[in-house]
């Protein structure tokens, strides 16, 4: 299982990553490329090696709170404005280990 400090470049189909939700931003509404809208919130996911932004969409936002321990399965890392971000995506899964 990779540690957060190993998520240093854009990559797809990650091995499962575990961490603690350190903080969550207020959800905001965004317009989707496919039409329609969605809610998105930025969480900070940390482990003993570092931290990374985790994008939470719609129902995922209510699945976690500050202090929740989670595992991201089949996630991917993107880079936006020079910062790495961990994403669950439609083929990934957010698993709450401890709420």
Number of C-alpha atoms within 10 A of each C-alpha: 8 11 17 19 13 9 20 14 13 13 13 12 13 18 14 17 20 22 22 24 22 17 15 20 13 10 15 12 12 11 10 9 7 6 7 8 12 14 16 19 17 19 24 19 27 21 17 10 9 13 20 20 20 21 20 24 19 15 11 17 19 9 14 22 16 14 15 17 20 20 17 22 20 19 22 21 20 16 13 8 5 7 11 18 23 26 22 21 16 8 10 16 16 21 16 16 13 12 13
